Amino acid sequence: MTILRLAHLDIEGLVLDMQVRSLRDQFVTHNWTTYLYNGLYFAPERAFVENSLIFSQKNVNGEVRLRCYKGAAYVLGRSSSTEKLYSEEETSMDSLSNFSPEDTTGFIKVQSIRLKKYAEEWA
């Protein structure tokens, strides 16, 4: 992996939505490279997939500090002043002012439907 790619992937972890990143890694990147390999650069499906890649990168910006040592690169830190999905105040467990246990009941019920169906298949 190149140093630039390492830095780019690291800043994506800070600013890119988890589901968008997952979809990109599972479907978009693989299909885009397959279309190019098969000579389908001018095909509409390649344009569609490439626009998905471009859309996924529109908010990716920031700074990554790296240390290069003996042929390896190490990430020392990252920051983005404009795009940030992580908020220390919102995720802190020191204060319950932004969170109540009732907030999770809907999510848990929805997830349990899928998991109960999955469990029924194995019972």
C-alpha positions in Angstrom: 0.0 0.0 0.0 1.3 3.4 -0.9 1.8 6.2 1.7 -0.9 8.3 0.0 -3.4 5.4 0.0 -2.7 4.8 3.7 -3.4 8.4 4.5 -6.5 8.5 2.4 -8.0 5.4 3.9 -7.3 6.7 7.4 -9.0 10.0 6.8 -12.0 8.2 5.3 -12.4 6.4 8.7 -12.9 9.8 10.3 -15.2 11.5 7.8 -17.0 8.8 5.7 -20.2 7.2 6.9 -19.8 3.5 7.8 -22.6 2.3 5.5 -21.3 4.2 2.5 -17.8 2.9 3.1 -19.1 -0.6 3.5 -21.1 -0.4 0.2 -18.2 1.1 -1.6 -15.8 -1.6 -0.4 -18.2 -4.5 -1.1 -19.7 -3.6 -4.5 -18.6 -0.3 -6.0 -14.8 -0.7 -6.0 -14.9 -4.4 -7.2 -17.4 -3.7 -10.0 -15.5 -0.6 -11.2 -12.2 -2.4 -11.5 -13.9 -5.3 -13.2 -15.6 -3.0 -15.8 -12.2 -1.4 -16.5 -10.4 -4.7 -16.8 -13.0 -6.0 -19.2 -12.7 -2.9 -21.4 -16.1 -1.4 -20.5 -14.8 2.2 -19.9 -17.6 3.7 -22.1 -20.3 1.5 -20.7 -23.2 3.1 -18.8 -22.7 0.7 -15.8 -19.1 1.9 -15.5 -20.3 5.5 -15.4 -22.9 4.7 -12.8 -20.4 3.0 -10.5 -17.8 5.7 -11.0 -20.4 8.4 -10.0 -21.0 6.4 -6.8 -17.3 6.5 -6.1 -17.1 10.2 -6.7 -20.2 10.7 -4.5 -18.6 8.7 -1.7 -15.5 11.0 -1.8 -17.2 14.4 -1.8 -16.7 15.0 1.9 -13.3 13.3 2.3 -10.9 16.0 3.4 -8.6 16.6 6.3 -5.0 16.1 7.4 -3.2 12.9 8.3 0.1 12.9 10.2 2.4 10.0 9.2 5.7 8.7 10.3 7.8 6.8 7.8 10.4 4.5 9.2 12.4 1.7 7.6 10.1 1.2 4.7 6.9 1.4 6.7 4.4 4.2 7.3 2.5 4.7 10.6 -0.4 7.0 11.2 0.2 9.3 14.1 -3.0 11.3 13.9 -5.8 12.6 11.8 -8.1 15.7 11.8 -10.7 17.3 9.7 -12.0 20.8 10.4 -14.9 20.6 8.0 -16.2 17.0 8.1 -16.4 15.0 11.2 -18.7 12.1 12.1 -17.3 11.6 15.6 -18.3 14.0 18.3 -16.7 13.5 21.8 -19.6 15.3 23.5 -22.2 13.1 21.8 -20.4 9.8 22.5 -19.3 10.5 26.0 -20.8 8.3 28.7 -19.9 10.9 31.4 -23.0 12.8 30.6 -26.5 11.4 30.0 -28.1 14.7 28.9 -28.0 13.6 25.2 -29.0 10.0 25.7 -31.6 8.0 27.5 -32.1 4.2 27.6 -35.5 4.6 25.9 -33.7 5.9 22.8 -32.5 2.3 22.0 -35.8 0.4 22.3 -36.9 1.0 18.7 -33.5 0.0 17.3 -33.3 -3.1 19.4 -36.9 -4.2 18.4 -36.1 -3.7 14.7 -32.8 -5.7 15.0 -34.5 -8.4 17.0 -37.0 -9.1 14.2 -34.2 -10.0 11.8 -32.3 -12.0 14.4 -35.3 -13.9 15.5 -36.0 -15.0 11.9 -32.4 -16.0 11.6 -32.6 -18.0 14.8 -35.8 -19.8 13.6 -33.9 -21.1 10.6 -31.3 -22.8 12.8 -33.8 -24.2 15.4 
